[in-house]
């Protein structure tokens, strides 16, 4: 299951991040988005979603949300 399929307001644990882009992996890691970390989808729009990681909120697009397995 990925973040695209997640229910709004429910906390999940990140299992894996599937991307071939090392810069993207480093960026997500700097946000605190890595395996074992809790993540919550706060809201969802047509092309993006807002997630909560470590008491901070980030707006990510659906392609990036699809790369995050929960």
GULOPA-527745 format. One record per atom (N, C-alpha, C): x, y, z; atom name; residue number from 1. Coordinates in Angstrom, 3 decimals. Example, Ala and Ser with C-alpha at 12.3 -4.5 7.8 and 13.67 -1.06 7.14 Angstrom:
2
<guke xx="13.190" yy="-5.690" zz="7.800" a="N" k="1"/>
<guke xx="12.300" yy="-4.500" zz="7.800" a="CA" k="1"/>
<guke xx="13.200" yy="-3.300" zz="7.800" a="C" k="1"/>
<guke xx="12.850" yy="-2.250" zz="7.080" a="N" k="2"/>
<guke xx="13.670" yy="-1.060" zz="7.140" a="CA" k="2"/>
<guke xx="12.900" yy="0.030" zz="7.870" a="C" k="2"/>
This chain:
70
<guke xx="0.846" yy="-1.173" zz="0.000" a="N" k="1"/>
<guke xx="0.000" yy="0.000" zz="0.000" a="CA" k="1"/>
<guke xx="0.894" yy="1.239" zz="0.000" a="C" k="1"/>
<guke xx="0.488" yy="2.264" zz="-0.713" a="N" k="2"/>
<guke xx="1.259" yy="3.509" zz="-0.774" a="CA" k="2"/>
<guke xx="0.463" yy="4.647" zz="-0.146" a="C" k="2"/>
<guke xx="1.084" yy="5.791" zz="-0.034" a="N" k="3"/>
<guke xx="0.403" yy="6.958" zz="0.527" a="CA" k="3"/>
<guke xx="-0.801" yy="7.390" zz="-0.295" a="C" k="3"/>
<guke xx="-0.794" yy="7.090" zz="-1.576" a="N" k="4"/>
<guke xx="-1.928" yy="7.446" zz="-2.433" a="CA" k="4"/>
<guke xx="-3.194" yy="6.740" zz="-1.945" a="C" k="4"/>
<guke xx="-3.045" yy="5.533" zz="-1.389" a="N" k="5"/>
<guke xx="-4.174" yy="4.737" zz="-0.920" a="CA" k="5"/>
<guke xx="-4.514" yy="4.973" zz="0.547" a="C" k="5"/>
<guke xx="-3.761" yy="5.782" zz="1.244" a="N" k="6"/>
<guke xx="-3.931" yy="5.974" zz="2.681" a="CA" k="6"/>
<guke xx="-5.200" yy="6.756" zz="3.008" a="C" k="6"/>
<guke xx="-5.789" yy="6.431" zz="4.158" a="N" k="7"/>
<guke xx="-6.947" yy="7.162" zz="4.654" a="CA" k="7"/>
<guke xx="-6.484" yy="8.454" zz="5.310" a="C" k="7"/>
<guke xx="-7.235" yy="9.504" zz="5.109" a="N" k="8"/>
<guke xx="-6.906" yy="10.803" zz="5.698" a="CA" k="8"/>
<guke xx="-7.064" yy="10.729" zz="7.218" a="C" k="8"/>
<guke xx="-6.058" yy="11.223" zz="7.923" a="N" k="9"/>
<guke xx="-6.095" yy="11.294" zz="9.373" a="CA" k="9"/>
<guke xx="-5.610" yy="10.049" zz="10.092" a="C" k="9"/>
<guke xx="-5.313" yy="8.992" zz="9.366" a="N" k="10"/>
<guke xx="-4.843" yy="7.755" zz="9.987" a="CA" k="10"/>
<guke xx="-3.316" yy="7.702" zz="9.938" a="C" k="10"/>
<guke xx="-2.692" yy="7.310" zz="11.058" a="N" k="11"/>
<guke xx="-1.235" yy="7.241" zz="11.114" a="CA" k="11"/>
<guke xx="-0.749" yy="5.896" zz="10.573" a="C" k="11"/>
<guke xx="0.272" yy="5.945" zz="9.750" a="N" k="12"/>
<guke xx="0.889" yy="4.762" zz="9.161" a="CA" k="12"/>
<guke xx="2.383" yy="4.793" zz="9.447" a="C" k="12"/>
<guke xx="3.028" yy="3.650" zz="9.307" a="N" k="13"/>
<guke xx="4.481" yy="3.554" zz="9.442" a="CA" k="13"/>
<guke xx="5.062" yy="3.356" zz="8.037" a="C" k="13"/>
<guke xx="6.077" yy="4.134" zz="7.703" a="N" k="14"/>
<guke xx="6.718" yy="4.020" zz="6.393" a="CA" k="14"/>
<guke xx="7.487" yy="2.702" zz="6.342" a="C" k="14"/>
<guke xx="7.197" yy="1.887" zz="5.337" a="N" k="15"/>
<guke xx="7.898" yy="0.611" zz="5.171" a="CA" k="15"/>
<guke xx="9.088" yy="0.752" zz="4.236" a="C" k="15"/>
<guke xx="8.909" yy="1.514" zz="3.151" a="N" k="16"/>
<guke xx="9.966" yy="1.608" zz="2.145" a="CA" k="16"/>
<guke xx="9.707" yy="2.812" zz="1.254" a="C" k="16"/>
<guke xx="10.759" yy="3.334" zz="0.664" a="N" k="17"/>
<guke xx="10.644" yy="4.382" zz="-0.340" a="CA" k="17"/>
<guke xx="11.270" yy="3.848" zz="-1.611" a="C" k="17"/>
<guke xx="10.463" yy="3.762" zz="-2.663" a="N" k="18"/>
<guke xx="10.890" yy="3.156" zz="-3.914" a="CA" k="18"/>
<guke xx="11.100" yy="4.234" zz="-4.967" a="C" k="18"/>
<guke xx="12.347" yy="4.660" zz="-5.120" a="N" k="19"/>
<guke xx="12.699" yy="5.622" zz="-6.151" a="CA" k="19"/>
<guke xx="14.155" yy="5.400" zz="-6.558" a="C" k="19"/>
<guke xx="14.452" yy="5.656" zz="-7.810" a="N" k="20"/>
<guke xx="15.818" yy="5.503" zz="-8.314" a="CA" k="20"/>
<guke xx="16.612" yy="6.797" zz="-8.209" a="C" k="20"/>
<guke xx="15.970" yy="7.862" zz="-7.787" a="N" k="21"/>
<guke xx="16.592" yy="9.179" zz="-7.718" a="CA" k="21"/>
<guke xx="17.233" yy="9.384" zz="-6.346" a="C" k="21"/>
<guke xx="18.543" yy="9.396" zz="-6.286" a="N" k="22"/>
<guke xx="19.263" yy="9.563" zz="-5.025" a="CA" k="22"/>
<guke xx="19.012" yy="10.936" zz="-4.393" a="C" k="22"/>
<guke xx="18.870" yy="11.970" zz="-5.222" a="N" k="23"/>
<guke xx="18.580" yy="13.303" zz="-4.694" a="CA" k="23"/>
<guke xx="17.229" yy="13.311" zz="-3.988" a="C" k="23"/>
<guke xx="16.261" yy="12.636" zz="-4.572" a="N" k="24"/>
<guke xx="14.937" yy="12.540" zz="-3.978" a="CA" k="24"/>
<guke xx="14.995" yy="11.769" zz="-2.668" a="C" k="24"/>
<guke xx="15.743" yy="10.675" zz="-2.635" a="N" k="25"/>
<guke xx="15.919" yy="9.925" zz="-1.391" a="CA" k="25"/>
<guke xx="16.548" yy="10.796" zz="-0.307" a="C" k="25"/>
<guke xx="17.568" yy="11.558" zz="-0.656" a="N" k="26"/>
<guke xx="18.231" yy="12.446" zz="0.304" a="CA" k="26"/>
<guke xx="17.278" yy="13.532" zz="0.794" a="C" k="26"/>
<guke xx="16.477" yy="14.068" zz="-0.121" a="N" k="27"/>
<guke xx="15.517" yy="15.103" zz="0.238" a="CA" k="27"/>
<guke xx="14.485" yy="14.553" zz="1.231" a="C" k="27"/>
<guke xx="13.939" yy="13.388" zz="0.932" a="N" k="28"/>
<guke xx="12.949" yy="12.781" zz="1.823" a="CA" k="28"/>
<guke xx="13.557" yy="12.458" zz="3.185" a="C" k="28"/>
<guke xx="14.778" yy="11.980" zz="3.188" a="N" k="29"/>
<guke xx="15.471" yy="11.679" zz="4.440" a="CA" k="29"/>
<guke xx="15.641" yy="12.948" zz="5.274" a="C" k="29"/>
<guke xx="15.952" yy="14.066" zz="4.619" a="N" k="30"/>
<guke xx="16.126" yy="15.328" zz="5.334" a="CA" k="30"/>
<guke xx="14.814" yy="15.819" zz="5.944" a="C" k="30"/>
<guke xx="13.688" yy="15.399" zz="5.369" a="N" k="31"/>
<guke xx="12.376" yy="15.748" zz="5.926" a="CA" k="31"/>
<guke xx="11.990" yy="14.829" zz="7.080" a="C" k="31"/>
<guke xx="12.741" yy="13.740" zz="7.248" a="N" k="32"/>
<guke xx="12.400" yy="12.752" zz="8.269" a="CA" k="32"/>
<guke xx="11.543" yy="11.633" zz="7.728" a="C" k="32"/>
<guke xx="11.505" yy="11.511" zz="6.424" a="N" k="33"/>
<guke xx="10.690" yy="10.497" zz="5.760" a="CA" k="33"/>
<guke xx="11.583" yy="9.311" zz="5.392" a="C" k="33"/>
<guke xx="11.587" yy="8.289" zz="6.272" a="N" k="34"/>
<guke xx="12.376" yy="7.090" zz="6.025" a="CA" k="34"/>
<guke xx="11.721" yy="5.913" zz="6.724" a="C" k="34"/>
<guke xx="12.177" yy="4.708" zz="6.447" a="N" k="35"/>
<guke xx="11.570" yy="3.481" zz="6.979" a="CA" k="35"/>
<guke xx="11.468" yy="3.520" zz="8.494" a="C" k="35"/>
<guke xx="10.302" yy="3.089" zz="8.995" a="N" k="36"/>
<guke xx="10.067" yy="3.029" zz="10.420" a="CA" k="36"/>
<guke xx="9.472" yy="4.292" zz="11.019" a="C" k="36"/>
<guke xx="9.394" yy="5.344" zz="10.247" a="N" k="37"/>
<guke xx="8.898" yy="6.629" zz="10.734" a="CA" k="37"/>
<guke xx="7.378" yy="6.733" zz="10.535" a="C" k="37"/>
<guke xx="6.637" yy="7.249" zz="11.520" a="N" k="38"/>
<guke xx="5.200" yy="7.435" zz="11.344" a="CA" k="38"/>
<guke xx="4.895" yy="8.583" zz="10.376" a="C" k="38"/>
<guke xx="3.827" yy="8.432" zz="9.595" a="N" k="39"/>
<guke xx="3.400" yy="9.452" zz="8.642" a="CA" k="39"/>
<guke xx="1.876" yy="9.459" zz="8.599" a="C" k="39"/>
<guke xx="1.302" yy="10.636" zz="8.448" a="N" k="40"/>
<guke xx="-0.155" yy="10.789" zz="8.395" a="CA" k="40"/>
<guke xx="-0.517" yy="11.671" zz="7.211" a="C" k="40"/>
<guke xx="-1.500" yy="11.239" zz="6.415" a="N" k="41"/>
<guke xx="-2.026" yy="12.079" zz="5.341" a="CA" k="41"/>
<guke xx="-3.054" yy="13.011" zz="5.975" a="C" k="41"/>
<guke xx="-2.784" yy="14.319" zz="5.905" a="N" k="42"/>
<guke xx="-3.642" yy="15.317" zz="6.525" a="CA" k="42"/>
<guke xx="-4.769" yy="15.725" zz="5.584" a="C" k="42"/>
<guke xx="-4.451" yy="15.900" zz="4.304" a="N" k="43"/>
<guke xx="-5.467" yy="16.249" zz="3.310" a="CA" k="43"/>
<guke xx="-5.008" yy="15.770" zz="1.943" a="C" k="43"/>
<guke xx="-5.952" yy="15.692" zz="1.037" a="N" k="44"/>
<guke xx="-5.647" yy="15.218" zz="-0.317" a="CA" k="44"/>
<guke xx="-6.379" yy="16.099" zz="-1.320" a="C" k="44"/>
<guke xx="-5.666" yy="16.499" zz="-2.348" a="N" k="45"/>
<guke xx="-6.256" yy="17.252" zz="-3.446" a="CA" k="45"/>
<guke xx="-6.069" yy="16.432" zz="-4.717" a="C" k="45"/>
<guke xx="-6.426" yy="16.993" zz="-5.821" a="N" k="46"/>
<guke xx="-6.381" yy="16.261" zz="-7.084" a="CA" k="46"/>
<guke xx="-4.979" yy="15.760" zz="-7.446" a="C" k="46"/>
<guke xx="-3.985" yy="16.619" zz="-7.337" a="N" k="47"/>
<guke xx="-2.633" yy="16.266" zz="-7.786" a="CA" k="47"/>
<guke xx="-1.612" yy="16.135" zz="-6.665" a="C" k="47"/>
<guke xx="-2.015" yy="16.367" zz="-5.409" a="N" k="48"/>
<guke xx="-1.045" yy="16.295" zz="-4.323" a="CA" k="48"/>
<guke xx="-1.742" yy="15.972" zz="-3.008" a="C" k="48"/>
<guke xx="-0.926" yy="15.762" zz="-1.992" a="N" k="49"/>
<guke xx="-1.473" yy="15.537" zz="-0.657" a="CA" k="49"/>
<guke xx="-0.556" yy="16.205" zz="0.365" a="C" k="49"/>
<guke xx="-1.129" yy="16.526" zz="1.504" a="N" k="50"/>
<guke xx="-0.385" yy="17.110" zz="2.610" a="CA" k="50"/>
<guke xx="-0.169" yy="16.018" zz="3.642" a="C" k="50"/>
<guke xx="1.080" yy="15.827" zz="4.041" a="N" k="51"/>
<guke xx="1.414" yy="14.787" zz="5.010" a="CA" k="51"/>
<guke xx="2.050" yy="15.418" zz="6.237" a="C" k="51"/>
<guke xx="1.910" yy="14.720" zz="7.342" a="N" k="52"/>
<guke xx="2.517" yy="15.146" zz="8.601" a="CA" k="52"/>
<guke xx="3.601" yy="14.141" zz="8.969" a="C" k="52"/>
<guke xx="4.828" yy="14.659" zz="9.119" a="N" k="53"/>
<guke xx="5.973" yy="13.848" zz="9.514" a="CA" k="53"/>
<guke xx="6.689" yy="14.607" zz="10.628" a="C" k="53"/>
<guke xx="6.833" yy="13.966" zz="11.787" a="N" k="54"/>
<guke xx="7.558" yy="14.582" zz="12.916" a="CA" k="54"/>
<guke xx="7.070" yy="15.993" zz="13.224" a="C" k="54"/>
<guke xx="5.784" yy="16.166" zz="13.414" a="N" k="55"/>
<guke xx="5.180" yy="17.449" zz="13.790" a="CA" k="55"/>
<guke xx="5.367" yy="18.556" zz="12.761" a="C" k="55"/>
<guke xx="5.664" yy="18.205" zz="11.514" a="N" k="56"/>
<guke xx="5.754" yy="19.180" zz="10.433" a="CA" k="56"/>
<guke xx="4.859" yy="18.700" zz="9.296" a="C" k="56"/>
<guke xx="4.367" yy="19.634" zz="8.503" a="N" k="57"/>
<guke xx="3.505" yy="19.276" zz="7.371" a="CA" k="57"/>
<guke xx="4.197" yy="19.624" zz="6.057" a="C" k="57"/>
<guke xx="4.053" yy="18.718" zz="5.104" a="N" k="58"/>
<guke xx="4.663" yy="18.894" zz="3.796" a="CA" k="58"/>
<guke xx="3.641" yy="18.583" zz="2.720" a="C" k="58"/>
<guke xx="3.705" yy="19.323" zz="1.633" a="N" k="59"/>
<guke xx="2.845" yy="19.097" zz="0.488" a="CA" k="59"/>
<guke xx="3.648" yy="18.326" zz="-0.551" a="C" k="59"/>
<guke xx="3.204" yy="17.112" zz="-0.903" a="N" k="60"/>
<guke xx="3.928" yy="16.300" zz="-1.888" a="CA" k="60"/>
<guke xx="2.983" yy="15.916" zz="-3.020" a="C" k="60"/>
<guke xx="3.544" yy="15.730" zz="-4.212" a="N" k="61"/>
<guke xx="2.696" yy="15.349" zz="-5.345" a="CA" k="61"/>
<guke xx="2.388" yy="13.856" zz="-5.307" a="C" k="61"/>
<guke xx="1.415" yy="13.456" zz="-6.113" a="N" k="62"/>
<guke xx="0.963" yy="12.061" zz="-6.099" a="CA" k="62"/>
<guke xx="2.029" yy="11.089" zz="-6.579" a="C" k="62"/>
<guke xx="2.934" yy="11.504" zz="-7.466" a="N" k="63"/>
<guke xx="4.014" yy="10.625" zz="-7.917" a="CA" k="63"/>
<guke xx="4.944" yy="10.281" zz="-6.753" a="C" k="63"/>
<guke xx="5.256" yy="11.255" zz="-5.952" a="N" k="64"/>
<guke xx="6.101" yy="11.033" zz="-4.784" a="CA" k="64"/>
<guke xx="5.358" yy="10.214" zz="-3.732" a="C" k="64"/>
<guke xx="4.079" yy="10.495" zz="-3.539" a="N" k="65"/>
<guke xx="3.268" yy="9.725" zz="-2.583" a="CA" k="65"/>
<guke xx="3.188" yy="8.258" zz="-2.995" a="C" k="65"/>
<guke xx="3.167" yy="7.990" zz="-4.290" a="N" k="66"/>
<guke xx="3.108" yy="6.605" zz="-4.784" a="CA" k="66"/>
<guke xx="4.416" yy="5.867" zz="-4.531" a="C" k="66"/>
<guke xx="5.524" yy="6.587" zz="-4.337" a="N" k="67"/>
<guke xx="6.817" yy="5.963" zz="-4.085" a="CA" k="67"/>
<guke xx="7.020" yy="5.597" zz="-2.621" a="C" k="67"/>
<guke xx="6.124" yy="6.069" zz="-1.744" a="N" k="68"/>
<guke xx="6.259" yy="5.815" zz="-0.311" a="CA" k="68"/>
<guke xx="5.308" yy="4.689" zz="0.087" a="C" k="68"/>
<guke xx="5.888" yy="3.539" zz="0.428" a="N" k="69"/>
<guke xx="5.110" yy="2.367" zz="0.854" a="CA" k="69"/>
<guke xx="4.850" yy="2.434" zz="2.348" a="C" k="69"/>
<guke xx="3.610" yy="2.115" zz="2.720" a="N" k="70"/>
<guke xx="3.232" yy="2.136" zz="4.139" a="CA" k="70"/>
<guke xx="2.684" yy="0.788" zz="4.550" a="C" k="70"/>
